[in-house]
Amino acid sequence: MSTSPSLQTPGRSATAKAASGVPGWLVALLAVASGMTVANLYYAQPLLSSLRGVFHISTATAGGLITLTQVGYVLGMLFLVPLGDRLEKRRLVTVLLTVTTLALVAAGLATSFPMLLIASLLSGGTSVVAQILVPFAANLAPDHARGRIVGRVMSGLLAGILLSRTVSSLVSDVAGWRVVYLGSAVLMALLALALHAALPQHAPTTTLPYAHMLRSTLQLVRTHPVLLRRGLYQAAMFGAFSAFWTTVSYVLTGPRFHYSPVGVGIFALVGAAGAAIAPLAGRWADRKLVRPMTATAFAVAALAFALAGVGQRHIVPIALAAVLIDMAVQTTLILGQHTIYQLDPTARARLNSAFIATFFIGGALGSQLGSLAFRAGGWTGVTVLGSALPLLALLYWATERRQPQTARRDADGL
C-alpha cells in the first residue's frame, strides 16, 4: 500500500493520486520546506568562532551549541515525530513551525550563551518538521517511484543542511549573527502559512494513545532488526559528517588559510554539490542496490577523511573530501530511509522517528568528539576519528553476510 485511503486532495481521489504520482510542485515544496527547517540545526556551525568572542567561551563550549541543538532534534524525533501517525499531519506541521519561529526569535535576542543554548534546544526539537514531511512524501508516492520521490525531497533537505552554512556566513558578515536567527524565524512563519495552504489533508494511521504509541516505536525496533542496523550505520556516518563540519571552520579561519566567515560560507558551497547524489541514491534503492551501494559509501567516506588528513595543508584536498563525505552520507541516508519505509506502511512516522533519532545521537556525539579531537590532535585528530567511524560501520555491514537469507532480503529493502 503506497498511499493512505484517507488522503484527501482537492478534486482528486487518493486512488487517482496513487496512479498518477505526486505533482512536481508539491515535491518541490516538500523539498524546500525540508531544507529550510533542517537548516536551523546548522546555522551556528560557521558562527562558532564569532560566538566564542561574543560570549567569551572556549572552543569546546562553543561546539556544545551544535551538540545541544542536535540533542533537541533527537528528543523531537523520539517524542514529536511519532505524532505524525497519530495526528493530522498538516495541523501538526503548522503547530511545530509556530513553536520553531518563537524559539528562533529567542535565539536571535539571546543576551547570554545559556539563553542561546536553551533556544537552540527548542528550535532543534521542533525542526523535526523535516522528518514529518519526508515520510509524508513516501505516503504520497506510488511503490515504483517511492525511492525517486523520497530522493528528490531528501535532496532539498540535504541541500538545506549544506547551504545553511553559506547563508549563515554571508548574513552574519553583513548584518550580524543575530539576524541569522531572526531571519530564519521569519522564514519559518512564512513556511507555516505556505504548508498549511498547500498540503493535502492526511488522516491519522493509528488511534493508539500517545504513551502506547511511544512504546510501539520501541516495539518496531525490536520487531525489525534492520531498523536498528540502518540507524547504527547512519549514526557512524553522521557522526563523521558532524565532526568534519563542526571543526573545519576552525581550520579555515586559522593561521593556515585565514578565511573570513564569508570564505567559510563559500567553502560550504563546495560541500553542497554532494546533494546532487540524492536522486541517484533513490534510483539505486529502487533498483535493489541498497547493500552494495551502502558498502561503497562507507569506503568512500573513510578514504575522503584520509585525503583530508594527507592534504591538510592545501584547500583542494579538503574541499574534495567535503564533497565525497557529503555524497557518502547522503547515499546511506536515502538507502536507509528507502529500506525502513517498506517495513510497515502504517507506521512510517514512527519508523522514521526511531531511525533519525538513532543516527542523530551519532551526530551529536560526532560534533562533541570532533571538537575534543581537534583540541587534542588538531585536524589530524579529526580526520583519524572521521575515517574510523565509517570503517567501523563497514565492519558491521560485513556481518550481514551471516544473516539468514530472509533477513538479507529485508536489509536490502526487497
Beta strands, then each sheet from edge to edge (+ up, - down):
end
